[in-house]
Amino acid sequence: MNKISYVKGRRYLVLCCLCLQIAYPDELSESKGIRDKGKDFSTLLITTQQIITGTISDSNGVLPGVTVAIKDTNINAITDETGKFSIAAKTDDVLVFSYIGYKTLEVTVTNSNVINVTLQEDATTLKEVTVNAGYYTVKDKERTGSISKITSKDIEKQPVTNVLSTMQGRMAGVSITQTSGVPGGGFDLKIRGQNSLRAEGNSPLYLIDGVPYSSESVGNSRTTSVMPTLANPLNSINPLDIESIEVLKDADATAIYGSRGANGVVLITTKKGKQGKTRYTMSVSQGVANATQFMKLLNTEQYLAMRNEAFANDGFAPSFMDFDVNGTWDPNRYTDWQKELVGGTATYKDANASVSGGSAQTQFMVSGTFHDETTVFPGDFGYKRGVLRSNLNHASENQKFRLSLSTAYTVQDNDQPAVDLSRTAMLLAPNAPALYNDDGSLNWEGSTWENPLAALAGKYRTKTYDVIANGTIGYVLLPGVELKSAFGITDTKHDETRTTPSTIYDPVYGAGPEFSSLIVNTVNRRSWIAEPQLSWAQQWRYGKTELLAGGTFQQQKGTRLVQQGNGFVSNSLIYNLASAFSVNTLQDQQTDYKYQAFFGRFNYSYQDKYILNLTGRRDGSSRFGPGNQFATFGAVGAAWLFGEEMFIKDKSILSFGKLRGSYGTTGNDLIGDYQFLDTFLSSGVSYNGVIVLEPTRLNNPNFGWETNKKLELALEAGFFKDRIFLTLGWYNNRSSSQLVGIPMPATTGFPSLQGNLNATVQNRGTEITLRTVNFQNGNFSWTTNFNISFSKNKLLSFPDLATSTYRNQFVIGEALNIQKVYRYTGLDPQTGVFTFEDMNGDGVLSGLDRQVVKDFNPSFFGGLSNQFTYGRWALDVMFQFVKQDNYTAAAMTGVPGTMGNQPTAVLQHWQAPGDTAGFQVYTAGYNGDAVDAYFNYYESDALIGDASFVRLKNVALTYKVPERWLFGASCKVTLEGQNLLTFTSYEGRDPEFTTYGYLPPLKVFTAGLQFSF
């Protein structure tokens, strides 16, 4: 008998079935085994699989990473970087296209093997987004803790260099203030207020891909003179490399980090490679930056009138030193020194290139970025940063074994003047001489002034080398059971110098290089961490359980060497310490910090409606003495998704509803190393041929952890299919056992002793976030995000505060960030001198009368952003607002009438007996009562005013060029602006800026192109 092939046999079988269908149509159609939803038997038999391909896009272009699944099966595929997919399916199968942030689309397979679809954005699905909670991930709708998040979409729209700047105004409860407009400057970040009495004890924990990154400054006050704060190590992180930033705020989210989570946790996740064809991306951008605004100062006519009136009031004529009014300087000359010294245009240049791709098992990404930025100061100064980053992810075919590796190497080169000219620009007389002589040399005008440009010969330079590497390896031992270990290292080297060459002095003094000096600050910091973890997840009939247990082992070593060299043979050798006539070691220290912990988590969800989350951690720190090195912290969080209840679900305008709450404790060990020991410092002084050791600290092995108890209640609600999504949160945090320096009697030889003070600080507040999808139809969409935070910081208790050295710094019942000042009572109409209230009635105005408390914490702050998309166009507009008090413009200048410019507000002043409005009588410095009154005015409530503002923080306009124009390549054109407009009644340089005399944040405009193929 001849053999029949499989193909021929299948044809015979189909033919027989067709004959049966024709001969017995009724019987076969009624047969239960053959009927299938109206399809005849022959159709089912001839249905075969085919390879379906296609491209998925949105209104702006192709979409990589979209999930394409066959409905009711486990078969799925992912689109590559070009938006293409391939999947085997049968006719009449239903393909489900899903992507976070877009509406899910279902398409039935027909005879065509090509299916191209366009997805529509859907901001109402954001609660399905997975949130990084550190040691675990959770869907946003299922989280029990308070976590705020921004993504690369928010970050890439901002022309900024520091990662913290990307978060300003975008997260409820997160207050961020930029401390300097000089490149490489820092930021002050507080998450839900100030918990510790110590300023350095309020920093959050920063984690980059799970690796702790120390935010402790690497700068030194002797070298970092151009900025009000020390050099910030977070400048090493390139914002363009970031995929997302999550901020953990309440106890439920932070307690698993124990002692490191008292002030919140900032999780930074970098970009990873994605499955698909190898993708090349390149982007370039260029821009300019300027000062946001200048103070309104007196012109030459107004200034000289003030000066002459001051001398007339005092009854004195200008002396030979009063060059501005005695005829030495040109009385008709006018220079706007703000524009001259800090009114330059800084340039921004950025370039980025990356290559990424991979298979379903292995994905990779390699990227490099370069940033070049100049300053608004005169001269050739700038800041450069280069970053090289790589990432590799691998999973076995059965998905049991997983491996992830990432590295980043950053080099920063910052070259700035040693001094910030902002204060000089405000104080210099408007008729001061020209900066240059006719031959181009610096003009000293016969030694009648200090040419401000001479100070630019002094340089502040830093070179920072930073390495961050981490790896994660995991294996699924059993279904739901995974063993994982994470490892990480950081290595930072920071070289910082400040030079004071002899060329900054007037040549008439004849100062040579023997008067030059150099200060060098060298910091090395290395750390490693290992975190083994075991997790178990089980899905039950009515719920699911997740368990996590792990440990942390961490060590950080650091060295700091500060040296000063004085006198050089030549200024060309000023950076060579060996060429100095004398070299002094100002600081030479080594630190070794060790930390270990064990942590756990239990999470149970019943019917996806009732969720319980328990976290705990047992911490050990080398910063405490024996017997106090270990402490236990933990939290409980719960959530009720009441929107899933049958009596609500699908029966009202409410589409989502959740109540959540948490309570727990976290700790704080941010006190530096070796605080519990007797410590000594090499004095550098020789006695009988032996270098003397100088005691620097008394030991106290009894102090322990600072603790923070956190309570939170919150409501999350979505309306009209989540087109309106509202979150209301209330928190109450109390920090106790404050780690501070307890004052010691002067007879001990030490100012204080480190210990636990039984003081309690409270932070209580309300946070509101609102997201609305105002319009979403076809090619046009409009989405709004709003957040506002009301917070109140209060010192609840402080034993014996009235008799301590802190009595002028803190007040029970008031905030920590306060100033105790005089109460201003107005002008004496007869003398024209400022007057103040004698609070204690002893007839003498003294420091005891500074009893008025002014709170510099913001009353509320927040942000409002709108995102518009139309076809390939996208426009993002973001406003930041703050309600606060700050020092007025008068705090930045001297006594009106003395040598130095003034704000135009001083024009309204006392001139004759009976005047009661405006500033006091002008004086050239001879009226002692007026001078004393003005210095009291500096320390009064009259100098503190409303500094509230609304700022157009960011505008970004984007256009995606059609791929067909570029032969399949993608191109995006961007125009971006930062700090564009400020609406405020504040008359100083910048209402946000809390440190006067330094350069505020700049206004930035950039334009860029991004290509991808």
JOPE-V24499 format. One line per field, one symbol per residue. phi: phi as a letter, one per 30 degrees, with the letter a starting at -180 (. if undefined). psi: psi as a letter, one per 30 degrees, with the letter a starting at -180 (. if undefined). burial: # if it has 16 or more other C-alpha atoms within 10 Angstrom, else .. Layout:
phi=???
psi=???
burial=???
//
This chain:
phi=.ddcdddddddddddddddddddbdddddddddcdahicddddddcdbdbdcblbcbbdckdbdiddcbdeibcdabbdddcicbbadbceidccccbaejbddbcbddcddcbbcbbccdbddcdddddcdcjdacadedcdcccbcbbcddddddcdbccddddceicbdiccbbdcacdeidcbccbchjcccddddccdddcbchicdbdcddcdbddcdcdbdbdecddddddeddcdabcccccdedcddchdccdcjbccccddbdbdkdeccbbbbbbabbbddacddcdddddddddddddddddibceddddddbcjdcddcdbbdddddcbcdcdcbbbbbbbbblkcdcbbbabbbbbbbbcbdddjcbabbbbbbbbbbbbbdddidcbbbbbbbbbbbbcbbddbcdddeddcdedcddddbdddjddcchiicacedddddddbcbbbbcbbbbbbbbbbddbeicbcbbcbabbbbbbcbbbcbddddceeddidcddcdbbbcbcbbbbbbbbbdbbbbbbccdcabbbbbbabbbbbbcbbbbcbbcbibdbddcddcddcddbbccdabbbbbcbbbabbabbbbbchhbcbbbcbaaccbbddbdejbdcacbaabbbbbdddcdddceibaddcabbcbaaalbbbabdbicidccdbbbddiccbhicddccdbaddadcdbddcbcbbbbbbbbcbhhidbbbbcbbbbcbcbhddbddecddddibdabdaccdcbccbbabbbbbbbcdaaaidcbbbbbbbbbcbbcbddaaehddccdcdccbbdjcddcbbcbdcdcjcdddcicebbdddcicibdbedcdcdccccdddaalabbbccbbhccbbbbbccbbcacadddddcbcdejddkdbddddddbdbaejdbciddedbdjcdddddddddddecbdddcbdbdabbddabbcbbcdedddbhjdcbbcbbbbbhdbbcacdcddadddccdjbddeccbbbbbbbcba
psi=kkkkleeeeeeeeeeeeeeeeeeieeeeffkefekihgkleeeeefkllljkllkklaffaljlgkkjkkkglgkllkkafggllkkkllkfljkjjkkkflkkkkkkkafkgkjklkkkkjffgfffkkkjgcfllkkeffkfljkkkllfeeeffkilfkeffffkgfkkfjkkkkfkgkkglaljkkjhajekfkefggklkkkjhfkkjkgkkflkffeiffkfllkkffffkjeffkelkkjkeleeffffgbffgeglkjjjklklllkalkkkkkkklkalklkellljlkaeeeeeeeeeeeeeefgllklffifffgfeljfgkkkjfeeeeggljlkkkkkkklklalafekllkklklkkkkalflklillkkkkkkklkkkkkleggekkkkkklkkkkkjkjllflkgeeefefkkfglllellfgflkjfhhhfljkffefffkkjkkkkkkkkklkkklkjeljfkkkkkkkllkjkkjkklkkilffflkfffgkaffgllkkkjkkkkkllkkjkkklkkkklegalkkkkkllkjkkkklkkjklkkkklekffgfgjeffkekkkjfkjlkkjkkkllkllkkkkkjggejkkkkklkjkkkffllkfgfklklllkklkjifffkefekgglfjfkkkklllkaklakgigllgfglkllkjfgkkjhgkkkkkkfkkkigflakkljkkkkklkkkkkhhgfkkkkkkkljkkkahkjljkklkfffgkelkklkkhkkkkjklkkkkkkkjekjkbfkljkkkkkkkkljkkjeljkhefglfgffelkkflleilkklljkgakjfefgkkllkjeggggkjafffifkkkkgkkellalkkkkkkjbgkkkkkkkkkkjlllklffffaakkfljklllffffjlkflkfkglallkkkgffjeeeeeeeeeeehlffgkakhllkkjekkkkkkjkkeffghflkkkkkkkkkhekkjlfkgaekfekfjlglklklkkklklkkkk.
burial=.............#...#..#......##...........#..........#..#################....############.###..###########.##.#...#.#..##########...#####....###########.#..#################################.#########...##############...###..#######################################################################..#####..##.######.##...#...####..##.#..#####..##################...#################..###############.....###################################......####..##.##########################....##########################.....##########################......#############.#.#########..#..##.#.##..#..#.....##.###########...#################..#################.........##################.#####....#..............###.#.#################..######.############..........#######.###############..#...###################..#......#.###.###########.####.#########.....#...######################.#################################.##.###...##.########.#..##.##.###########################......##############...############################
//
